[in-house]
Amino acid sequence: ASFVQLVRSGFYDGKYFHRVVPNFVIQGGCPRGDGMGGTDYTLRSEFRLHDYRTGSVGLASSGPDTESCQWFINHIPTPHLEGRYTIFGHVTNGMSVVDQIQIGDRIERIELI
């Protein structure tokens, strides 16, 4: 619900991908652009079992109950992250685009379909 609200408000428009680890993950959504920013609230972690497969979309965090606005997409399956990050979606089309994202690439907009 928080991600949807942020998308609807245009929060992510113009933000950058500040972290890219080849063959692992991309991360964006930081209001500062350096991975150190967040919203004025945090979310409770939801560590139900998930399928941490290629294209999993989850909330970045620095520990339990610290999620905010930053999110990531896995390039590969990451079962070692199970129970450590809240997964809230999966890329179903366009992984070839995700695989091309580099540090500093800009998010023009996120659109809910």
N, C-alpha and C positions, 0 to 999 in steps of 0.2 A: 504494500500500500504506500509506503514511503517513496519508493522508487517511482511509482506511477504518479504520485503527487508532484515530485520533483520534475519529472518529464513534462507533465501538463503545465507547470509553471515556467518552463523554458530554462530551468536551472542548468542543464547540461549543454545548452547551446553555446558553442564557442569554446568549450573546455578542451583540454588537451589530454592525450595519452602520455602520462609521465613515466610509466614503467613498462618496459618490454623485455621479457626474458625469452630469447628464441627457443622454440621447441618446449615451452612451458606455459607462459601466461602473458597477457597484456592487461594493463590496468589504467583506468581513467576515472574522471568524475571529481577530481580534487579542485576545489574553488581557488586554491593558491597556485595550482599547476605543478607542485613539487612533491605531492604525496603527503604533505603535513597538514593539509586543511580538512575541514569537515563542516558539518552543520552545527547549530547550537543545541542539538539534541543527539542522543545515541539510541540505538535500538537494541532490543533483547535478541541474543543469538537464537537461532532455530537450527539445532543440530540433529534433526531427524536424519535417518539414513537416506542418502541420495546417490544417484548414479553420477559419479564424478568422471564423466566421459569427455571426449573431445567436444568443445563447444559449450561446456557448462558455464553458466553465468552466475557469479556469486558476489556477495558483499565482502569487500576488504575489511580487515579489522586488525587491531593490535592485541586482541585477546577477547575472551568472552564478554558479551554485552557492550562492545565498543563500536559496533557497526554504525555507519552514518550514510554518506553519499558516494563514497568510492566503491567501484565495482571492478570485477575482472572477468576475463573469458579465458578458459583453458585452451591451449593448442593441442594438448594430448590428454589421455586419461590420467587422472591424478588421485588414485585411491588413497594415497598417503595423507591427503587433506581431509578425508572423511572425518566428520565430527569436530572439525576445527573452523569451518567456514560455512556460512549460510548460502546455500545454492537456491536461486529463485527462478531460474530459467535455463533454456538451452538454445543454442543457435541451431536452427533447423534448415537454414539456407544461407549461403554466403560465407562459409568458412574460408574460402579462398581469399576473400577480402580481409577477413580477420587476420589471416596469416601474413598479409602484406603490411599491416600497421606497424609503424615505427615510432620511437619516442619523438614527441613533438607534433605528431599528426593531430589535427584538430577535429573535434566532433562538430560537424555543422549543425546537426539537430538529431534528436532521437524522436522517433514517431511511433506512437502506439497503434497497432493494427488489430 
